[in-house]
Amino acid sequence: MQIETPPTEKRYEKPEGERRGLVIVHTGDGKGKSTAAFGLAMRALGRTHVHGKQVKIFQFMKVPSARFGEHRVFEQLGLPIEGLGDGFSWKSQDLEHSAQLARDGWQKAKAAILGGDYFMVTLDELTYPLIYGWLPLDDVLQTLRDRPRDVHVVITGRRCPPEIIELADTVTEMTLVKHAFKAGIPAQRGIED
């Protein structure tokens, strides 16, 4: 480790642009994409009294009855989280049914984004139905372009299409450096629900 001197001056100028809704993407092979998006949702929820609008999370690969840690705490906080899928593809009994659930879920998410009632809409694991060809990329891109100017959209998932990355305002790629699972340690409840 190299020791650094703390900065004594601000390293950037304050942006002069106007405030508006952002498209934020968390992608990559590393852990933390959904976790980062949920952290943003909680931060936004804490500010909804200022904005007068709510936050909504759609999970494209989770079943509607999912009861992971995030579901339990968001329920207590009054932050709506909705599973739209039937689990990951290797668990699916019928991939065409999975695709139809993704299409139906996209219509709900699209309405929430375009309706303007939400300060932030999180599209957790949206990249998977896109890269599986279950959702039309052009419709997603057009929805992001047409959304009301004050609506923030957060997208998570591996291999985010380059067209979404190009359109997005902020993109973070989570890089896998090391993962306990590869060392034979199973997923831990409360960490990797």
C-alpha positions as CSV (number, residue, x, y, z in Angstrom):
1,M,0.0,0.0,0.0
2,Q,1.2,3.4,-0.8
3,I,0.4,6.3,1.6
4,E,-1.0,9.4,0.0
5,T,-1.4,13.0,1.1
6,P,-5.0,13.9,1.5
7,P,-6.2,16.5,-1.0
8,T,-6.4,20.0,0.3
9,E,-8.2,21.5,-2.6
10,K,-11.3,20.4,-4.5
11,R,-10.3,18.4,-7.5
12,Y,-13.2,19.4,-9.7
13,E,-15.4,22.3,-10.6
14,K,-19.0,22.4,-9.7
15,P,-21.0,21.4,-12.9
16,E,-23.1,24.2,-14.4
17,G,-25.8,22.0,-16.0
18,E,-29.4,21.6,-15.0
19,R,-30.6,18.8,-12.7
20,R,-32.5,16.1,-14.4
21,G,-33.3,12.4,-14.2
22,L,-30.4,10.1,-14.9
23,V,-29.9,6.7,-16.4
24,I,-27.5,4.8,-14.2
25,V,-26.1,1.4,-15.1
26,H,-24.4,-1.1,-12.8
27,T,-22.9,-3.9,-15.0
28,G,-19.9,-6.3,-15.1
29,D,-19.0,-9.7,-13.7
30,G,-18.2,-8.5,-10.2
31,K,-20.6,-8.7,-7.2
32,G,-22.5,-5.7,-6.1
33,K,-24.6,-4.5,-9.0
34,S,-28.0,-5.0,-7.3
35,T,-26.6,-4.1,-4.0
36,A,-25.5,-0.7,-5.4
37,A,-28.9,-0.2,-7.0
38,F,-30.7,-1.0,-3.8
39,G,-28.5,1.5,-1.9
40,L,-29.5,4.2,-4.4
41,A,-33.2,3.2,-4.0
42,M,-32.9,3.6,-0.2
43,R,-31.1,6.9,-0.6
44,A,-33.9,8.1,-3.0
45,L,-36.6,6.8,-0.7
46,G,-35.1,8.9,2.1
47,R,-35.6,12.0,-0.1
48,T,-39.1,11.3,-1.5
49,H,-40.6,13.7,1.0
50,V,-38.7,16.4,-0.8
51,H,-39.7,15.2,-4.3
52,G,-43.2,14.1,-3.5
53,K,-42.7,11.0,-5.6
54,Q,-41.9,7.4,-4.7
55,V,-39.3,4.8,-5.7
56,K,-40.1,1.4,-7.3
57,I,-38.0,-1.7,-7.9
58,F,-38.7,-4.3,-10.6
59,Q,-36.7,-7.5,-10.5
60,F,-36.8,-9.2,-13.9
61,M,-35.5,-12.6,-12.8
62,K,-37.0,-13.0,-9.4
63,V,-40.4,-14.6,-8.8
64,P,-43.2,-12.5,-7.4
65,S,-43.2,-14.5,-4.2
66,A,-39.5,-14.0,-3.5
67,R,-38.7,-13.3,0.1
68,F,-34.9,-12.5,0.1
69,G,-33.4,-10.0,2.6
70,E,-34.1,-7.0,0.3
71,H,-37.8,-7.9,0.0
72,R,-38.2,-8.1,3.8
73,V,-36.6,-4.8,4.6
74,F,-38.1,-2.9,1.7
75,E,-41.5,-4.1,2.8
76,Q,-40.9,-2.7,6.2
77,L,-39.7,0.6,4.7
78,G,-42.7,0.9,2.3
79,L,-40.5,0.6,-0.8
80,P,-42.3,-1.5,-3.4
81,I,-40.2,-4.3,-5.0
82,E,-41.9,-6.5,-7.5
83,G,-40.5,-9.8,-8.9
84,L,-41.5,-10.2,-12.6
85,G,-39.9,-13.5,-13.6
86,D,-39.8,-17.2,-12.7
87,G,-36.1,-17.4,-11.5
88,F,-32.9,-17.8,-13.5
89,S,-33.1,-19.5,-16.8
90,W,-31.4,-22.7,-15.6
91,K,-34.3,-23.1,-13.1
92,S,-37.1,-22.4,-15.7
93,Q,-39.4,-25.2,-16.7
94,D,-40.5,-23.3,-19.9
95,L,-38.2,-20.7,-21.4
96,E,-41.0,-19.3,-23.6
97,H,-43.1,-18.7,-20.4
98,S,-40.0,-17.0,-18.9
99,A,-39.8,-14.8,-22.0
100,Q,-43.5,-13.9,-21.8
101,L,-43.1,-13.0,-18.1
102,A,-40.2,-10.7,-19.0
103,R,-42.4,-9.0,-21.8
104,D,-45.3,-8.6,-19.4
105,G,-43.0,-7.2,-16.7
106,W,-41.4,-4.8,-19.2
107,Q,-44.9,-3.3,-19.9
108,K,-45.3,-2.7,-16.2
109,A,-41.9,-1.1,-15.8
110,K,-42.3,0.9,-19.0
111,A,-45.6,2.3,-17.6
112,A,-44.0,3.2,-14.3
113,I,-41.1,5.0,-16.1
114,L,-43.3,6.9,-18.6
115,G,-46.1,7.7,-16.1
116,G,-43.8,10.1,-14.2
117,D,-45.2,9.1,-10.7
118,Y,-41.8,7.8,-9.6
119,F,-38.7,9.7,-8.7
120,M,-36.6,6.5,-9.4
121,V,-37.4,3.2,-11.1
122,T,-34.9,0.4,-10.7
123,L,-34.8,-2.3,-13.3
124,D,-32.8,-5.0,-11.5
125,E,-31.4,-7.7,-13.8
126,L,-32.9,-6.1,-16.9
127,T,-29.9,-7.0,-19.0
128,Y,-30.7,-10.8,-18.9
129,P,-34.0,-10.7,-20.8
130,L,-32.4,-8.2,-23.2
131,I,-29.4,-10.4,-24.0
132,Y,-31.7,-13.5,-24.2
133,G,-33.7,-11.7,-26.9
134,W,-36.9,-11.8,-24.7
135,L,-37.3,-8.0,-24.8
136,P,-36.9,-5.6,-27.7
137,L,-33.8,-3.4,-27.1
138,D,-35.2,-0.6,-29.3
139,D,-38.3,-0.3,-27.1
140,V,-36.2,-0.1,-23.9
141,L,-34.0,2.6,-25.5
142,Q,-37.0,4.6,-26.7
143,T,-38.6,4.4,-23.2
144,L,-35.4,5.7,-21.6
145,R,-35.3,8.6,-24.1
146,D,-39.0,9.4,-23.7
147,R,-39.2,9.3,-19.9
148,P,-40.2,12.4,-18.1
149,R,-37.2,14.6,-17.5
150,D,-37.1,14.1,-13.7
151,V,-37.4,10.3,-13.6
152,H,-34.2,8.4,-12.7
153,V,-33.8,4.9,-14.0
154,V,-31.3,2.4,-12.6
155,I,-30.4,-0.7,-14.6
156,T,-28.4,-3.7,-13.4
157,G,-27.1,-6.9,-14.8
158,R,-24.1,-8.4,-16.6
159,R,-23.2,-7.7,-20.2
160,C,-25.3,-4.6,-20.5
161,P,-25.9,-3.8,-24.2
162,P,-23.5,-1.2,-25.5
163,E,-26.5,0.9,-26.8
164,I,-27.7,1.3,-23.2
165,I,-24.2,2.1,-22.0
166,E,-24.0,4.8,-24.7
167,L,-27.3,6.3,-23.7
168,A,-26.7,6.2,-19.9
169,D,-25.4,9.1,-17.9
170,T,-23.5,7.1,-15.4
171,V,-22.1,3.6,-15.9
172,T,-20.2,1.5,-13.3
173,E,-18.6,-1.8,-14.3
174,M,-18.1,-4.1,-11.3
175,T,-14.9,-6.1,-11.9
176,L,-14.5,-9.5,-10.4
177,V,-11.2,-9.7,-8.5
178,K,-12.0,-12.6,-6.2
179,H,-15.1,-14.4,-5.2
180,A,-15.7,-16.9,-2.3
181,F,-17.9,-19.1,-4.4
182,K,-14.9,-19.9,-6.7
183,A,-13.0,-21.1,-3.5
184,G,-15.8,-23.6,-2.8
185,I,-17.7,-21.4,-0.2
186,P,-21.4,-21.5,-0.8
187,A,-23.6,-18.4,-1.0
188,Q,-24.2,-16.9,2.4
189,R,-27.7,-15.9,3.6
190,G,-27.9,-12.2,4.0
191,I,-25.0,-11.6,1.7
192,E,-25.9,-13.3,-1.5
193,D,-29.6,-14.1,-1.1
